[in-house]
Amino acid sequence: MFKKFFFILIFLTLSAPNASAETGYRYWGYFQATSGASSWTAAMTGPSVEVKDGDVEGWTFTASGADIPAISPMMDPNFAELCGETSEVSGKVRVGLVVDFGAGEIAPVGETPREFFSDCVIVPEGSVGLDVLEAVLDIRVADSGLICGIAGYPAQECGAEIDMALLAAPVTDAAPVTQEGPQSSATNSPALLALAVIALLVGLVAVRRRKKS
């Protein structure tokens, strides 16, 4: 399975310069910041890596194409700001969580992005990134295991191909997000279409790893 993913990645990386600059994908991008980090790193392993006390997890509904880079969450990872007032708990870890529902111009037709969400999440030691997200927000997963929606957004689609001209459209106001129990460039421009597909595969890899464990 991983050989197949690698082949797809190489193919798209080589073909990206010839891809249409007018099309791209919108999807949930996943970012990480290990303890002490002050900037986001686009995750390439999926939310299946064990989190440590002091880490910050980031998700953003974004879009990218051959000439337009994906965007990381609008809030920089700041563990002190997110968890500074949360005491340590024996046997558990504190993880900052940031969920950016993206700009209105890339929202699916008839939908409005929810309000930006951030919180300090406490999970048992040994938890992975997906556990942090699921601890506070609902997620929607495709039959393949791909993470398609967070907190009901988007409502139905999953990794849709879009016209990147949408990025020039007016921005829509954000809608509230309810909690269970809530600009910096993420990558360089080369092979951005490949990155979009990687991000789409991230959820699939993570969920399948969890099922095998």
C-alpha positions as CSV (number, residue, x, y, z in Angstrom):
1,M,0.0,0.0,0.0
2,F,2.8,2.5,0.9
3,K,4.6,1.6,-2.3
4,K,1.4,2.5,-4.2
5,F,1.2,5.9,-2.4
6,F,4.9,6.6,-3.1
7,F,4.4,5.9,-6.8
8,I,1.4,8.3,-6.9
9,L,3.5,10.9,-5.1
10,I,6.4,10.6,-7.6
11,F,4.0,10.7,-10.6
12,L,2.3,13.8,-9.4
13,T,5.5,15.6,-8.4
14,L,6.9,15.1,-11.9
15,S,3.7,16.1,-13.7
16,A,2.8,19.0,-11.5
17,P,4.5,21.7,-13.7
18,N,2.2,20.6,-16.5
19,A,-1.0,20.7,-14.4
20,S,-3.6,23.4,-15.1
21,A,-3.0,26.4,-12.9
22,E,-6.7,26.9,-12.8
23,T,-7.6,23.8,-10.9
24,G,-6.6,22.5,-7.5
25,Y,-8.0,20.7,-4.5
26,R,-9.6,21.7,-1.2
27,Y,-9.0,19.5,1.8
28,W,-8.2,19.3,5.5
29,G,-4.4,20.0,5.8
30,Y,-2.6,18.7,8.9
31,F,0.3,20.5,10.6
32,Q,2.4,19.8,13.6
33,A,4.6,21.8,16.0
34,T,6.7,19.8,18.4
35,S,7.3,21.1,21.9
36,G,9.2,24.5,21.7
37,A,8.6,25.0,18.0
38,S,7.3,28.4,16.9
39,S,6.2,27.5,13.3
40,W,4.1,24.9,11.6
41,T,5.4,21.9,9.8
42,A,3.2,20.2,7.2
43,A,2.8,16.6,8.4
44,M,3.6,13.8,6.0
45,T,2.8,10.8,8.2
46,G,-0.8,11.5,9.1
47,P,-2.2,12.0,12.7
48,S,-0.7,8.7,13.7
49,V,2.4,9.9,15.5
50,E,2.4,9.9,19.3
51,V,2.0,13.3,20.8
52,K,4.1,14.6,23.7
53,D,3.4,17.2,26.4
54,G,4.0,20.6,24.9
55,D,3.2,19.7,21.3
56,V,0.7,21.7,19.2
57,E,-1.5,20.1,16.5
58,G,-3.0,22.1,13.6
59,W,-5.7,21.5,11.1
60,T,-6.8,23.9,8.3
61,F,-9.4,23.6,5.5
62,T,-7.2,24.8,2.7
63,A,-6.8,24.6,-1.1
64,S,-3.7,24.3,-3.3
65,G,-2.9,24.0,-6.9
66,A,0.1,23.9,-9.3
67,D,0.9,27.6,-8.7
68,I,-0.9,28.3,-5.4
69,P,0.5,27.0,-2.1
70,A,-1.5,25.5,0.7
71,I,-1.9,27.7,3.8
72,S,-1.2,26.7,7.4
73,P,-3.5,27.7,10.3
74,M,-3.8,31.4,10.8
75,M,-2.7,31.1,14.4
76,D,1.0,30.3,15.0
77,P,1.6,27.3,17.3
78,N,1.9,28.7,20.8
79,F,1.7,26.1,23.5
80,A,2.1,28.6,26.3
81,E,-0.9,30.6,25.1
82,L,-3.0,27.5,24.6
83,C,-2.1,25.4,27.6
84,G,-0.2,27.8,29.9
85,E,-3.0,27.8,32.5
86,T,-3.6,24.0,32.3
87,S,-1.8,22.0,35.0
88,E,0.1,18.8,34.2
89,V,-1.8,15.5,34.9
90,S,-0.1,12.3,35.8
91,G,-0.3,9.7,33.0
92,K,-1.6,12.3,30.5
93,V,-0.2,14.9,28.2
94,R,-1.3,18.4,27.3
95,V,-1.5,19.2,23.6
96,G,-2.5,22.5,22.0
97,L,-5.0,22.2,19.2
98,V,-5.8,24.7,16.5
99,V,-8.5,24.2,13.9
100,D,-8.8,26.7,11.1
101,F,-12.0,26.3,9.0
102,G,-10.5,28.3,6.1
103,A,-11.5,31.2,4.0
104,G,-15.0,31.7,2.7
105,E,-13.9,31.8,-0.9
106,I,-13.0,28.1,-0.9
107,A,-16.1,27.0,1.0
108,P,-18.4,24.5,-0.7
109,V,-21.5,26.0,-2.3
110,G,-24.1,26.8,0.3
111,E,-21.7,26.3,3.3
112,T,-20.1,28.8,5.6
113,P,-16.8,28.2,7.4
114,R,-17.1,27.8,11.1
115,E,-15.3,30.0,13.6
116,F,-11.6,29.4,14.3
117,F,-11.1,26.9,17.1
118,S,-8.3,26.5,19.6
119,D,-8.0,24.7,22.9
120,C,-5.7,22.8,25.2
121,V,-6.5,19.1,25.0
122,I,-5.5,16.6,27.7
123,V,-5.2,13.0,26.4
124,P,-3.6,9.8,27.8
125,E,0.1,9.2,27.3
126,G,0.6,7.2,24.1
127,S,-2.2,9.1,22.2
128,V,-1.7,10.1,18.6
129,G,-2.7,13.2,16.7
130,L,-6.1,11.8,15.7
131,D,-6.9,11.1,19.4
132,V,-6.4,14.8,20.2
133,L,-8.8,15.9,17.4
134,E,-11.4,13.3,18.3
135,A,-11.3,14.2,22.0
136,V,-13.0,17.5,21.3
137,L,-14.5,17.6,17.8
138,D,-16.5,15.2,15.6
139,I,-14.8,14.0,12.5
140,R,-16.3,12.5,9.3
141,V,-14.3,9.7,7.7
142,A,-14.7,8.2,4.2
143,D,-15.1,4.5,3.8
144,S,-11.5,4.5,2.7
145,G,-10.4,6.0,6.0
146,L,-9.8,9.5,4.6
147,I,-10.7,12.4,7.0
148,C,-13.3,14.5,5.1
149,G,-14.9,16.7,7.7
150,I,-14.2,18.3,11.1
151,A,-17.1,19.5,13.3
152,G,-19.5,19.0,10.4
153,Y,-17.5,21.0,7.9
154,P,-17.6,20.5,5.0
155,A,-21.0,18.7,5.3
156,Q,-20.6,16.2,2.5
157,E,-17.7,16.6,0.1
158,C,-14.3,15.0,0.5
159,G,-11.1,16.3,-1.1
160,A,-12.9,18.0,-4.0
161,E,-11.3,19.3,-7.1
162,I,-12.0,23.0,-7.5
163,D,-11.4,26.0,-9.7
164,M,-8.6,28.0,-8.1
165,A,-10.2,31.2,-9.4
166,L,-12.4,30.9,-6.3
167,L,-9.6,32.4,-4.3
168,A,-10.5,35.8,-5.8
169,A,-14.1,35.6,-4.6
170,P,-15.4,37.6,-1.7
171,V,-14.9,36.2,1.8
172,T,-17.9,34.8,3.7
173,D,-18.4,35.3,7.5
174,A,-17.7,32.4,9.8
175,A,-20.3,30.3,11.5
176,P,-19.9,29.1,15.2
177,V,-18.4,25.7,16.0
178,T,-19.5,23.8,19.1
179,Q,-17.1,21.9,21.2
180,E,-17.8,18.4,22.6
181,G,-17.5,17.6,26.2
182,P,-14.0,24.2,20.3
183,Q,-0.7,33.5,7.8
184,S,2.0,31.8,6.9
185,S,2.8,29.8,3.8
186,A,3.0,26.1,4.6
187,T,5.1,24.9,1.6
188,N,7.1,26.1,-1.3
189,S,5.4,26.3,-4.7
190,P,7.1,23.3,-6.5
191,A,5.0,20.2,-6.7
192,L,2.0,21.7,-4.8
193,L,-0.5,19.5,-6.5
194,A,1.5,16.6,-5.2
195,L,1.2,18.1,-1.7
196,A,-2.5,18.4,-2.0
197,V,-2.8,14.6,-2.7
198,I,-0.4,13.8,0.1
199,A,-2.7,15.7,2.5
200,L,-5.6,13.8,1.2
201,L,-3.8,10.5,1.8
202,V,-2.7,11.6,5.3
203,G,-6.0,10.7,6.9
204,L,-6.2,7.4,5.1
205,V,-2.7,6.3,6.3
206,A,-3.4,7.4,9.9
207,V,-6.7,5.6,10.2
208,R,-5.4,2.4,8.7
209,R,-2.4,2.4,11.0
210,R,-4.7,2.8,14.0
211,K,-6.8,-0.2,12.8
212,K,-3.7,-2.3,12.5
213,S,-2.4,-1.4,16.0
